Amino acid sequence: MSCEPFGSKIDRTNSAKMRSFYSTLGRWWWWCVVAVTVSLTVTDVGADEHNHMYEDHEEVVLWMNTVGPYHNRQETYAYFSLPFCVGAKQSINHYHETMSEALQGVELEFSGYDIDFKDDISPTEICMVDLTEEKHKAFIYAVKNQYWYQMYIDDLPIWGVVGKEEDKKYYIYTHKKFDISYNGKQIVDVTLTPERKELLRVGAKIKFTYEVNWKPSSVKFEDRFDKYLDPNFFQHRIHWFSIFNSFMMVIFLVGLVSMILMRTLRKDYARYSKDEEADDMERDLGDEYGWKQIHGDVFRPASNVMLFSALIGAGYQLTSVVLCVITFAILGELYTERGSMLSTTIFVYAATSPINGYFGGSLYARMGGKQWIKQMLMSAFIVPALVCGTAFFINFIAIYYHASRAIPFGTMVAVTCICIFVILPLTLIGTIVGRNLDGQPDYPCRVNAVPRPIPEKKWFMEPAVIILLGGVLPFGSIFIEMYFIFTSFWAYKIYYVYGFMLLVFLILIIVTVCVTIVCTYFLLNAEDYRWQWTSFMSAASTSIYVYMYSFYYFFFKTKMYGLFQTAFYFGYMALFSGALGIICGTVGYFGTNLFVRKIYSNVKID
């Protein structure tokens, strides 16, 4: 019987386990490579909307998307939820739907229309529909509520109306005429003309037909989306005037803040320097007051430091996401590709998770927090939990209404996996790095062991009043832009002026910092050291006014109605306002933190 050391047996066992692990990892890697290769191969087989290049007589797919009332853009249903019929063609060479399309309620269904590149099609029958009483009621309801439908050819959206009401009689359009323009091997324009009204009556046999006409065009492929934009709306003089007005507000605020604070602080510094030169008796008889008196408490950790640091970390991440997505939209024109804006946002949000962990984790460590794992989890999931919770609640209503806005279960699982396997690990890495590199307190003043009592002050100096007033000017700087953003999201407008959006966002940041610094100075001068939450909330209160404005927009600028539309609108507007509030609060705290550190570091404290 051979003998071997005990340690060598462990090494051989571990080696075997490692070989098994690497073997498994290698198999997974191989299957990933195969899957990617197959997907790329399938994508490149034939010409389609993936590469937007077509050879003569090659297949062009018409996708049916949704149908819904014109005045309720977000209330959409599957195209074939109405008793339309499918064309004779049964199969196609490709199909794709991304996660972002599923989240947006895009339900692409093959039309069955046989369309080939540059091949004209004379009026051709799609099918014949026997108008039973049930189908008759469905079409009557659609025409009464002004239902429109949406389709896609080569990623170009097409809209058409279902029918028309005349003299209390209801008609449906039975013929679809497609005029498709091409430039070389690329499709540059698609126009749909609904024709042939037919009276809706029970027992009638309705024949649906279509025709396709191809014609050459000089429009460049990169300019083909220009027809969907509305320069007269987004580049109206009022839009330019609002930008100029906000810019003048920035100049005024920066000048005002600089003048008032520098003059006030100069007097304070002069008085405090004089006090330092006086003897103890003169100092005791002196009239000391203001922000210097709370130097021993101003850097005391904020109450509920875990939630505070989580919100600050999420705010840094959201600010980075907004800046990156706007920049990508300016450079890459993301609005021209279906679902690309949401896909980019999800990717950037996941990729910037270390920013969340770094700033949230380092702030929590500086404030003396001990439960850093719990803080990291809160920081990582506070925004996804709010988004997913609201989306899933609205999703139940959408499922009840059988709307296309209902999120498929597989998409829910995919979003959950992104949160667990991407966002969480990256946030953990950022938290560890932040705690180790920037987790040590470096305050310019010592913190007293016993908190100083907060004196009574006038009502307008109370934190609650300061918080409510702090959001007025930031909201005023973005008021006009909110109208354009709301109109693009809730109406049939495609937002494309992201240069304006970037400029307004930068103006919002500057105005928020200036206003928050002023609010914080008033609070500190009243000898109230609770500035962390006050600076955050006074800037975040901008979201309150944005949400109040959304009520005005809903009742006076839209024609939405019903439980689904109301829940959808106010649910997602609450998310939008909340995210804006977290961004503004973080920006306000960032500027105020620099200001507070600066003024207390320049005063010599005994």
Secondary structure as UniProt FT lines:
FT   HELIX           6..44
FT   TURN            49..52
FT   TURN            56..57
FT   STRAND          59..60
FT   STRAND          62..69
FT   TURN            70..71
FT   TURN            73..74
FT   STRAND          77..78
FT   HELIX           79..81
FT   HELIX           99..103
FT   TURN            104..105
FT   STRAND          109..110
FT   STRAND          115..116
FT   TURN            117..118
FT   STRAND          121..130
FT   HELIX           133..144
FT   TURN            145..146
FT   STRAND          147..153
FT   TURN            154..155
FT   STRAND          156..161
FT   STRAND          163..166
FT   TURN            167..168
FT   STRAND          169..183
FT   TURN            184..185
FT   STRAND          186..199
FT   TURN            202..203
FT   STRAND          205..216
FT   HELIX           221..223
FT   TURN            224..225
FT   HELIX           226..228
FT   HELIX           231..234
FT   HELIX           237..277
FT   HELIX           280..285
FT   HELIX           291..294
FT   TURN            295..299
FT   HELIX           305..332
FT   HELIX           334..336
FT   TURN            338..339
FT   HELIX           340..351
FT   HELIX           353..366
FT   TURN            367..368
FT   HELIX           372..400
FT   TURN            401..402
FT   TURN            404..405
FT   HELIX           409..418
FT   HELIX           419..423
FT   HELIX           424..438
FT   HELIX           459..461
FT   HELIX           463..470
FT   HELIX           472..490
FT   HELIX           498..525
FT   TURN            526..527
FT   HELIX           531..540
FT   HELIX           542..557
FT   HELIX           562..601
//
